[in-house]
């Protein structure tokens, strides 16, 4: 082919692939026969500056006679075009990842995973203080709008050679732009969920950028002060929603704790009444026997056992820190090597495990140990701290599930309390084993594989 003058760019006809910038055909290049024919008079090379077409040399359209076309040459051209397209797509992807793209991620699940644990933008003690701060921000926003400081615009734009008409037109358009911006801000706040503040902020930034582009002729843009106020409003609203959720969760847990304490108090009181009744019956029987000159050693031992039980019951009632540490697992619900470490003050700790095995989980929990401690509160806290890095719920550390095998918990528990009378390392998972063989095809290993991958 003939040499191509500098400043010319390749102008592919309709149906031809677009070549990379500053592309020059290799020696002996000819168009792929599979491409459509170029329209009559089509200029393959045009000026890159002025966009003017130049006469097309005959040698541009056909291969030299002494250098015939080949499949290798066509494949090379196609590969060159594909590489150019691939490079362009990679550049777009890089721009999107670096935040230079106008693309805004609206998938809340993905945003929450990328952001991770929620961090407060404006830490305050309770939701009421956030509400007060929001009221102050809303009042400030109204003041900025009233003072005509929300949007910046040129006052020198003329229309029909009239500065007054230009200012009127600029004012009308600025109010329209501000209304669109505020609509986007209000919509972002209304649709705000706990943790997706990043999406709302990006949407507002994109709206501001679009307004600046549309109003560039009149030097029109949302002012920094107003934009910062609306961003702070979004952040405070997100903080307020998170704080309200935390307070509701804390209240829910506190109510559950109070219900549990009242239930334990009732159980201890009923148990004390039963023991008192039994003790009085045994004492009356022994007194009657002794009054007649007899005695019963078995009744005397039973009376001593009742006295011991009464002392233990009184100790449990007086010492709210005493209770049972339980280590349980639910292989079918959470997979292998996931345990729950908790505390109960019930007289019968298995009743608490039975409650946890209710309708909220598909299978019953297996008990690995029930360990009574006079300071079960401290022991539970120490176990939770030891396995804190393995907590399933990283957003709410009051939950008690951990990625740990029962054997690992046993070893840590033995280090803190010494010997354990009973600990079952392996779970029966009876209901799970009876059910897994009847699950739909492909579902039988899902729970275990998810735990192993974790």
C-alpha positions in Angstrom: 0.0 0.0 0.0 1.1 3.6 -0.4 2.3 5.6 2.5 -0.4 7.6 4.4 0.3 11.2 5.1 0.5 12.4 8.7 -2.7 13.9 10.2 -5.0 11.4 8.4 -7.1 8.8 10.2 -8.6 5.7 8.9 -12.3 6.1 8.1 -13.9 2.5 8.0 -17.1 2.2 5.9 -20.3 0.9 7.5 -20.0 -2.7 8.6 -16.3 -2.6 9.0 -14.7 -2.9 12.5 -13.3 0.2 14.1 -9.4 0.2 14.2 -7.3 1.5 17.1 -6.3 5.2 17.1 -3.5 6.1 14.8 -3.8 2.7 13.1 -1.8 2.2 9.9 -2.3 -0.8 7.7 0.5 -3.4 7.6 2.3 -4.2 4.4 0.2 -6.1 1.9 -3.0 -5.4 3.8 -6.4 -5.8 2.1 -9.9 -5.7 3.5 -11.4 -8.9 4.7 -13.6 -10.4 1.9 -16.3 -11.0 4.5 -16.7 -7.3 5.1 -19.4 -5.4 3.1 -18.2 -3.4 0.1 -17.4 0.3 0.7 -20.0 2.7 -0.7 -19.1 4.3 -4.1 -16.6 7.2 -3.6 -16.0 6.3 0.1 -12.8 7.9 1.5 -10.8 5.5 3.6 -8.5 8.3 4.9 -9.7 11.6 6.2 -8.2 14.6 7.9 -8.1 14.1 11.7 -8.3 17.9 12.3 -10.7 19.2 9.8 -12.7 16.1 9.1 -12.3 16.7 5.3 -12.1 13.7 3.0 -9.3 13.3 0.5 -9.1 11.6 -2.8 -8.8 7.9 -2.4 -5.8 6.3 -4.2 -6.6 3.2 -6.1 -4.0 1.3 -4.1 -6.0 1.8 -1.0 -8.8 -0.4 -2.3 -7.0 -3.4 -3.5 -3.9 -5.3 -2.7 -0.8 -4.9 -4.9 -0.6 -7.4 -7.8 2.7 -8.7 -6.7 1.5 -9.2 -3.1 -1.7 -11.4 -3.1 -4.1 -11.5 -0.2 -4.0 -14.4 2.3 -6.0 -15.7 5.2 -3.0 -14.9 7.5 -3.2 -11.2 6.6 -6.9 -11.0 7.2 -6.6 -12.8 10.5 -3.9 -10.4 11.5 -6.1 -7.4 10.8 -9.1 -8.9 12.7 -6.8 -9.6 15.7 -5.6 -6.0 15.6 -9.2 -4.7 15.7 -10.1 -7.1 18.5 -7.2 -6.0 20.6 -8.2 -2.4 20.2 -11.8 -3.2 21.3 -10.4 -5.2 24.3 -8.2 -2.3 25.3 -11.1 0.1 25.2 -13.3 -2.1 27.3 -10.5 -2.5 29.8 -10.1 1.3 30.0 -13.8 1.7 30.7 -13.6 -1.0 33.4 -10.6 0.7 35.0 -12.4 4.1 35.0 -15.5 2.5 36.6 -13.3 1.0 39.4 -11.4 4.2 40.0 -14.6 6.2 40.4 -14.1 8.2 37.2 -17.2 6.7 35.6 -20.8 8.1 35.9 -21.9 4.5 36.8 -23.5 4.3 40.2 -23.8 0.9 41.9 -27.4 0.4 43.1 -27.2 -3.2 44.3 -27.5 -2.7 48.1 -26.2 -6.3 48.8 -23.0 -5.6 46.9 -22.5 -2.1 48.3 -22.9 -3.5 51.9 -20.3 -6.2 51.2 -17.9 -3.7 49.7 -18.3 -1.1 52.5 -18.1 -3.7 55.3 -19.0 -2.8 58.9 -20.9 0.5 59.2 -18.9 3.4 60.5 -20.7 6.5 62.0 -20.0 9.7 60.1 -21.0 11.9 63.0 -20.9 9.9 66.2 -23.5 10.9 68.8 -24.8 9.2 71.9 -28.4 8.4 70.9 -31.0 8.7 68.2 -32.6 11.8 69.8 -29.4 13.8 69.3 -29.3 12.8 65.7 -32.9 14.0 65.2 -31.9 17.4 66.8 -28.9 17.7 64.5 -31.0 16.8 61.4 -33.6 19.5 62.4 -30.7 22.0 62.5 -29.3 20.9 59.1 -32.8 21.2 57.5 -33.2 24.7 58.9 -29.7 25.6 57.5 -30.6 24.2 54.1 -33.8 26.3 54.0 -31.8 29.4 54.9 -29.3 28.8 52.1 -32.0 28.4 49.5 -33.8 31.5 50.7 -30.6 33.5 50.5 -30.2 32.3 46.9 -26.9 30.7 47.7 -27.8 27.1 46.8 -26.8 27.4 43.1 -24.1 29.5 41.5 -24.8 31.2 38.1 -23.5 33.8 35.8 -25.2 37.2 35.8 -23.6 38.3 32.5 -25.5 35.9 30.2 -27.5 37.8 27.6 -30.5 36.6 25.6 -31.7 38.5 22.5 -28.9 41.0 23.2 -30.7 41.8 26.5 -28.9 41.3 29.9 -32.2 41.5 31.7 -33.7 38.7 29.6 -30.5 36.7 30.1 -30.7 37.1 33.9 -34.4 36.1 33.9 -33.6 33.1 31.8 -30.7 32.1 34.0 -32.8 32.5 37.1 -35.6 30.3 35.7 -33.2 27.7 34.6 -31.3 27.7 37.9 -34.6 27.2 39.9 -35.4 24.2 37.6 -31.9 22.8 38.1 -32.1 23.2 41.8 -35.5 21.5 41.9 -34.1 18.5 40.0 -31.1 18.4 42.4 -33.3 18.6 45.5 -35.6 15.9 44.1 -32.6 13.6 43.7 -31.4 14.4 47.3 -34.9 13.9 48.8 -35.4 10.7 46.9 -32.0 9.4 48.1 -33.0 10.2 51.7 -36.4 8.5 51.3 -34.8 5.4 49.9 -31.9 5.3 52.3 -31.4 2.1 54.1 -29.0 1.2 56.9 -25.6 1.0 55.4 -26.2 2.1 51.8 -25.2 5.8 52.4 -22.4 5.3 49.8 -24.8 4.8 47.0 -26.9 7.8 48.0 -23.9 10.0 48.1 -22.7 8.9 44.7 -26.1 9.5 43.2 -26.1 13.0 44.6 -22.6 13.7 43.3 -23.7 12.4 39.8 -26.7 14.7 39.9 -24.5 17.7 40.7 -22.0 16.8 38.0 -24.9 16.5 35.4 -26.2 19.9 36.4 -22.8 21.5 36.0 -22.4 20.0 32.5 -25.9 21.2 31.4 -25.4 24.7 32.9 -21.8 25.2 31.7 -22.9 27.8 29.2 -24.3 30.0 32.0 -21.5 28.9 34.5 -24.2 27.3 36.6 -23.5 24.7 39.3 -24.7 23.7 42.8 -22.7 25.6 45.4 -20.2 23.8 47.5 -21.9 25.0 50.7 -25.3 23.6 49.7 -24.0 20.3 48.4 -22.0 19.8 51.6 -25.2 20.5 53.6 -27.2 17.9 51.7 -24.4 15.3 51.9 -24.2 15.9 55.7 -28.0 15.5 55.8 -27.7 12.1 54.1 -24.9 11.0 56.4 -26.8 12.1 59.5 -29.9 10.3 58.3 -28.0 7.1 57.8 -26.4 7.5 61.2 -29.9 8.1 62.7 -31.3 5.0 61.1 -28.4 2.9 62.3 -28.6 4.2 65.8 -32.3 3.6 65.9 -31.7 0.0 64.8 -29.1 -0.5 67.4 -31.4 0.9 70.1 -34.3 -1.3 69.1 -31.9 -4.3 69.1 -30.7 -3.4 72.5 -34.2 -2.9 73.8 -35.2 -6.2 72.4 -32.3 -8.0 74.0 -33.0 -6.2 77.3 -36.6 -7.3 77.3 -35.6 -10.8 76.6 -33.1 -10.7 79.4 -35.7 -9.3 81.8 -38.1 -12.1 80.8 -35.4 -14.7 81.4 -34.6 -13.2 84.8 -38.3 -13.2 85.8 -38.7 -16.8 84.6 -35.6 -17.8 86.6 -36.9 -16.0 89.7 -40.2 -17.8 89.4 -38.6 -21.2 88.9 -36.3 -20.6 92.0 -39.3 -19.5 94.1 -41.4 -22.5 93.0 -38.5 -24.8 93.7 -38.0 -23.3 97.1 -41.6 -23.8 97.9 -41.5 -27.4 96.8 -38.4 -28.1 98.8 -39.9 -26.4 101.9 -43.0 -28.5 101.6 -40.9 -31.7 101.2 -38.6 -30.8 104.1 -41.6 -30.1 106.4 -43.1 -33.5 105.4 -39.9 -35.4 106.1 -39.3 -33.5 109.4 -42.8 -34.2 110.6 -42.4 -37.9 109.8 -39.0 -38.1 111.6 -40.3 -36.2 114.6 -43.2 -38.6 114.8 -40.9 -41.7 114.6 -38.5 -40.2 117.2 -41.4 -39.4 119.5 -42.4 -43.0 119.5 -38.8 -44.1 120.2 -38.0 -45.1 116.5 -35.8 -43.6 113.8 -35.2 -43.9 110.0 -31.8 -43.3 108.6 -33.0 -43.2 105.0 -35.5 -40.4 105.9 -32.6 -38.6 107.7 -30.4 -38.7 104.6 -33.3 -37.5 102.4 -33.8 -34.6 104.9 -30.1 -33.7 104.6 -30.3 -33.8 100.8 -33.3 -31.5 100.9 -31.4 -29.1 103.2 -28.5 -29.1 100.7 -30.8 -28.4 97.8 -32.4 -25.5 99.7 -29.0 -24.0 100.3 -28.1 -24.4 96.6 -31.4 -22.8 95.6 -30.9 -19.9 98.0 -27.4 -19.4 96.6 -28.7 -19.4 93.0 -31.4 -16.8 93.9 -28.9 -14.6 95.7 -26.1 -14.9 93.2 -27.2 -13.6 89.8 -23.8 -14.4 88.2 -24.2 -18.2 88.8 -25.5 -20.3 85.9 -24.8 -22.8 83.2 -22.4 -22.2 80.2 -23.8 -24.1 77.3 -21.9 -25.1 74.1 -24.3 -26.2 71.3 -24.2 -26.7 67.6 -26.7 -27.2 64.7 -24.9 -28.8 61.8 -27.9 -28.8 59.5 -28.6 -25.1 60.0 -25.1 -23.6 60.2 -22.8 -26.3 58.9 -19.9 -28.0 60.6 -17.6 -26.3 63.1 -20.0 -23.6 64.0 -21.0 -23.4 67.7 -23.1 -21.2 69.9 -21.7 -20.3 73.3 -24.2 -18.9 75.8 -25.4 -18.6 79.4 -28.6 -19.7 81.2 -29.6 -19.4 84.8 -32.4 -21.9 84.5 -32.7 -24.7 87.0 -33.0 -27.0 83.9 -30.6 -25.6 81.3 -31.9 -28.1 78.7 -35.1 -26.1 78.6 -33.2 -23.1 77.3 -31.7 -25.2 74.6 -35.1 -26.6 73.7 -36.4 -23.0 73.2 -33.5 -22.2 70.9 -34.4 -25.3 68.9 -37.8 -23.9 68.1 -39.4 -23.0 64.8 -36.7 -20.4 63.9 -34.2 -23.2 63.0 -34.8 -26.3 60.9 -33.2 -28.8 63.2 -32.7 -29.2 67.0 -29.4 -28.1 68.6 -27.0 -30.7 69.8 -25.6 -30.1 73.3 -21.8 -30.5 73.7 -21.6 -29.4 77.4 -23.6 -27.8 80.2 -21.1 -26.4 82.7 -22.3 -24.9 86.0 -20.2 -21.9 87.2 -20.6 -19.7 90.2 -19.4 -16.8 88.0 -20.9 -17.9 84.7 -21.1 -14.3 83.5 -17.4 -13.8 83.6 -16.7 -17.2 82.1 -19.0 -16.5 79.2 -17.4 -13.1 78.5 -13.9 -14.7 78.5 -15.0 -17.4 76.0 -16.7 -14.8 73.7 -13.5 -12.6 73.8 -11.3 -15.6 72.9 -13.4 -16.4 69.8 -14.4 -12.8 68.9 -12.3 -12.9 65.7 -14.3 -15.9 64.5 -17.8 -14.4 65.2 -20.3 -15.1 62.4 -22.0 -11.7 62.8 -19.4 -9.0 62.5 -22.0 -6.2 62.7 -23.6 -7.2 66.0 -21.2 -8.7 68.5 -24.0 -9.5 70.9 -24.7 -12.6 68.8 -23.1 -15.8 70.2 -22.3 -17.9 67.1 -18.6 -18.6 66.2 -16.6 -20.4 63.6 -15.1 -23.0 65.9 -15.1 -26.7 66.4 -16.5 -28.1 69.7 -13.0 -29.6 70.4 -11.5 -26.1 70.2 -14.1 -24.7 72.7 -13.5 -27.7 75.0 -9.7 -27.0 75.1 -10.2 -23.3 75.9 -12.9 -24.1 78.5 -10.6 -26.6 80.2 -7.8 -24.1 80.4 -10.1 -21.7 82.3 -11.9 -24.1 84.6 -9.8 -27.2 84.8 -11.3 -30.7 84.3 -14.7 -31.1 82.7 -17.0 -33.9 83.9 -18.7 -34.2 80.5 -18.1 -32.9 77.0 -19.4 -34.4 73.8 -17.1 -33.5 70.9 -19.2 -35.0 68.1 -22.8 -34.0 67.4 -25.4 -36.6 66.5 -27.3 -34.2 64.3 -30.0 -36.8 64.2 -32.8 -34.8 62.5 -30.3 -33.5 59.9 -28.9 -37.0 59.1 -32.5 -38.3 58.7 -33.4 -35.4 56.4 -30.4 -34.8 54.2 -30.9 -38.0 52.1 -34.3 -36.8 51.1 -33.3 -33.3 50.0 -33.6 -32.2 46.4 -30.6 -33.2 44.3 -27.6 -31.0 44.7 -28.7 -29.7 48.1 -27.3 -32.3 50.3 -23.8 -30.8 50.8 -24.6 -27.1 50.6 -24.5 -26.3 54.3 -21.3 -28.2 54.9 -19.5 -26.7 51.9 -20.5 -23.2 52.9 -19.0 -23.8 56.4 -15.8 -25.3 55.0 -15.4 -22.3 52.6 -15.8 -19.9 55.5 
